[in-house]
Amino acid sequence: LVLETYANDKVDSIQAGVRLLLIVVAGISMVLILGVIFLAAKVVLHLARTIKQVTEDMEKLADNDLSFEVKSNNHRDELGILTRSVLKLQNSLNQMAGLMRHSSTELNGASTLMKNSTDEITTSMNEIANAISEIAEGSSRQAGDTEKVVNEFTQLGQVIGDSIKSTKELLDESTLINSASEEAVRELQRLT
């Protein structure tokens, strides 16, 4: 009977130890599971915020807005690479817009110079045409051989008239180029 009592006490003691060990293991497991869940939630929230920011930045670029500041991400993961790529894209687009603005300004200047030169050429051609017309009228009054000279001057006048027409067309085209250039400068200024 003593032996049986001793055995029962030992079994109860071992069972109590196992129960206590199970409770401790379950408690530690719960703490670890809650810790993992907390860390996973924190990582997921970080990823969601970063993806949302990159998406907003890309939408601004798609809407031709180059004035915003890309929030730099120094992480070495894919999201950091993506964020740095958005920053590089914004910088490249800003550089291209600057080059286009500069080129447009130069084109505008060249177009203005071309228009002024065409105006001067048109004025000179008109003066030459008037002089030739006066010479042709004076020559028509002469007799004999001068009739041939008159015809040649008339042809020369027609050639000059055609040149004047071409010059006027060139002036019109220069004016169109100048207008398009000014519009491009305004559009580029609006974009930046």
Protein Blocks (a to p, Z undefined) as FASTA:
>chain_A
ZZmmmmmmmmmmmmmmmmmmmmmmmmmmmmmmmmmmmmmmmmmmmmmmmmmmmmmmmmmm
mnopakbccdddfbfbfklmmmmmmmmmmmmmmmmmmmmmmmmmmmmmmmmmmmmmmmmm
mmmmmmmmmmmmmmmmmmmmpghjlmmmmmmmmmmmmmmmmmmmmmmmmmmmmmmmmmmm
mmmmmmmmmmZZ
